[in-house]
Amino acid sequence: MLKEWLNRRAVQRVKPGDGRPLPRFRWWQMLTRALFHLRLVNQHGWQRVYAVDVRHQNQAAGYVKAHLYLDGRHHAESKVPAAFPVQDGIIEVRTSAFGLKRCHYITALGTEHQLIPDPASAEGRRARLDRAHPTLSRWIGVLSSIVLIAGLVLLIFQLAELITRAPEGFAQYVGTFTSPIDLSAWGSIVVGLATVAASTERALRLRYHWLLDGGAG
């Protein structure tokens, strides 16, 4: 019920497009743009091609816009989280601090299908690596998860030490806690960069977990 209500709110934010053509994806846009495609065939056998174009440049301003193209023309736009009504369902678009966490087509029956990333995009290149070298891709994914888990453990240690050492804190009830890992300033920077890289890698695969990736953000 909550998800349906949120989708209805998202649909209300959709604005009509202006019919401009879909810009070609350029290699220098890999860190600032995501582009996904969906091909659907209607009851008459005609193919319709949808494209979801997400620009991340406005994220610092507190919002990100998603643009929906139909057969190469600008059809609609919305701030994310977005829900675009399309043939026999909707396209849901959600972002995180590191990229996309959801770009799925949900049919009227409730089945979900992830859209196909453009081959020139960072997500498309990551998907190509997965197809060409599945074992390497799997190990990269495992490493990303390990880095985020380690970063989360360090964060918990630091918070526990901070809370128990605060004046009039929990120390009087549970005693003080000293983190077993004391990172230098450079060590903290390295860990921070590693967690950002790990969450970015997961975002390229549209993987998101509220605790792991949300904690890194």
C-alpha positions in Angstrom: 0.0 0.0 0.0 2.8 2.4 0.9 4.6 1.7 -2.4 1.5 2.2 -4.4 0.9 5.6 -2.7 4.5 6.6 -3.3 4.2 5.7 -7.0 1.0 7.7 -7.3 2.8 10.7 -5.8 5.7 10.2 -8.2 3.4 9.9 -11.2 1.8 13.3 -10.3 5.3 14.9 -10.6 5.7 13.8 -14.2 5.7 16.7 -16.7 5.2 16.4 -20.4 8.2 16.5 -22.7 9.1 19.0 -25.4 9.8 16.5 -28.2 13.5 17.2 -28.6 15.7 14.3 -29.9 17.6 12.0 -27.5 21.3 13.2 -27.3 23.9 10.7 -28.1 25.8 9.4 -25.1 29.4 10.7 -25.0 32.3 9.0 -23.2 33.0 12.1 -21.0 29.5 11.8 -19.5 30.1 8.5 -17.8 30.4 10.0 -14.4 27.5 12.4 -14.8 24.9 10.6 -16.9 23.0 7.3 -16.9 21.1 6.1 -20.0 18.9 3.0 -20.0 16.6 1.5 -22.8 13.4 -0.5 -22.9 11.8 -2.1 -26.0 8.1 -3.0 -25.8 5.8 -4.5 -28.4 2.1 -3.5 -28.3 -0.8 -5.7 -29.2 -0.6 -4.8 -32.8 3.0 -5.9 -33.0 4.5 -2.5 -33.2 7.7 -1.9 -31.3 8.1 1.1 -29.1 11.5 2.1 -27.7 11.7 3.9 -24.4 14.9 5.5 -23.0 15.5 6.9 -19.5 18.1 9.6 -19.3 19.3 10.6 -15.9 21.7 13.6 -15.3 23.4 13.7 -12.0 24.7 17.2 -12.2 21.9 18.7 -10.2 22.4 16.3 -7.3 24.4 19.0 -5.3 21.3 21.2 -5.6 19.2 18.6 -3.8 17.5 17.0 -6.8 18.1 14.9 -9.8 15.9 14.8 -12.9 15.0 11.8 -15.1 13.9 12.2 -18.7 11.8 9.7 -20.6 12.2 9.5 -24.3 9.8 7.6 -26.6 11.1 6.5 -30.0 14.0 8.9 -29.7 11.9 12.0 -28.7 11.6 13.7 -25.3 8.3 12.4 -23.9 8.3 13.3 -20.2 10.5 14.4 -17.3 10.3 14.2 -13.5 12.4 14.7 -10.4 13.5 11.5 -8.8 12.2 9.3 -7.4 10.2 9.1 -10.6 7.4 6.8 -11.9 6.7 7.2 -15.6 3.5 5.7 -17.0 4.3 3.6 -20.0 2.7 0.8 -22.0 1.1 -1.7 -19.7 3.0 -0.5 -16.6 5.4 2.1 -15.2 9.1 2.7 -15.2 10.5 3.4 -11.7 13.7 5.5 -11.4 15.4 6.0 -8.0 18.9 7.3 -7.3 21.4 7.1 -4.4 24.4 9.3 -3.6 26.5 7.2 -6.0 24.2 6.7 -9.0 21.1 4.7 -9.8 19.7 2.2 -7.4 16.6 1.4 -9.5 15.6 1.7 -13.1 12.9 -0.9 -13.6 9.8 -1.6 -15.7 6.9 -2.9 -13.6 4.1 -4.4 -15.5 0.4 -4.1 -14.5 0.7 -7.7 -13.2 3.6 -6.7 -10.9 6.5 -8.4 -12.6 9.7 -6.3 -12.8 12.4 -6.0 -15.4 15.5 -3.9 -15.2 16.1 -1.7 -18.2 19.1 -2.3 -20.4 22.0 0.2 -20.0 23.3 2.0 -23.0 26.5 0.3 -24.1 28.5 3.6 -24.1 27.5 4.4 -20.4 29.4 3.4 -17.3 26.6 1.0 -16.4 26.7 -0.5 -19.9 30.5 -1.0 -19.8 30.1 -2.7 -16.3 27.4 -5.0 -17.8 29.8 -5.9 -20.7 32.5 -6.8 -18.2 30.0 -9.1 -16.4 29.1 -10.8 -19.7 32.7 -11.1 -20.9 34.4 -12.1 -17.6 31.7 -13.3 -15.2 34.2 -14.7 -12.7 36.2 -11.5 -12.5 33.0 -9.5 -12.3 31.7 -11.7 -9.4 35.0 -11.2 -7.5 34.8 -7.4 -8.0 31.3 -7.5 -6.6 32.4 -9.5 -3.6 35.3 -7.1 -3.0 32.9 -4.2 -3.1 30.7 -5.8 -0.5 33.7 -6.6 1.8 34.9 -3.0 1.6 31.5 -1.6 2.6 31.1 -4.1 5.4 34.6 -3.2 6.7 33.8 0.5 6.4 30.5 0.0 8.3 32.3 -1.9 11.1 34.8 1.0 11.4 32.0 3.5 11.5 30.2 1.6 14.3 33.5 1.5 16.3 34.0 5.2 15.9 30.4 6.1 16.9 30.5 3.8 19.9 33.7 5.4 21.1 32.4 8.9 20.5 29.1 8.2 22.3 30.6 6.6 25.4 33.3 9.3 25.8 30.8 12.2 25.5 30.1 14.1 28.7 27.1 12.8 30.5 26.8 10.1 27.9 26.3 6.3 28.2 29.6 5.8 29.9 28.0 5.9 33.3 25.8 3.0 32.4 27.9 0.9 30.1 31.4 2.2 30.6 33.7 3.6 27.9 34.5 1.9 24.7 37.9 2.3 22.9 38.0 1.3 19.2 40.5 -1.5 18.5 41.3 0.2 15.2 42.9 3.7 15.4 43.2 5.1 11.9 45.4 8.0 11.0 44.1 10.9 9.0 45.4 9.4 5.8 44.0 6.0 6.8 40.6 7.6 7.2 40.9 9.2 3.8 41.8 5.9 2.1 38.9 4.1 3.8 36.5 6.9 2.7 37.7 6.7 -0.9 37.5 2.9 -0.9 33.9 2.9 0.3 32.9 5.6 -2.2 34.5 3.4 -5.0 32.8 0.3 -3.7 29.3 2.0 -3.6 29.9 3.5 -7.0 30.7 0.0 -8.4 27.5 -1.4 -6.9 25.5 1.5 -8.3 26.8 0.6 -11.8 25.0 -2.7 -11.3 22.0 -1.1 -9.7 22.8 -2.8 -6.4 21.7 -1.0 -3.2 21.4 -1.9 0.4 20.1 0.8 2.8 22.7 -0.2 5.5 25.8 -0.8 3.4 25.4 1.8 0.6 23.3 4.2 2.7 25.9 4.2 5.4 28.7 4.9 2.9 26.7 7.9 1.7 
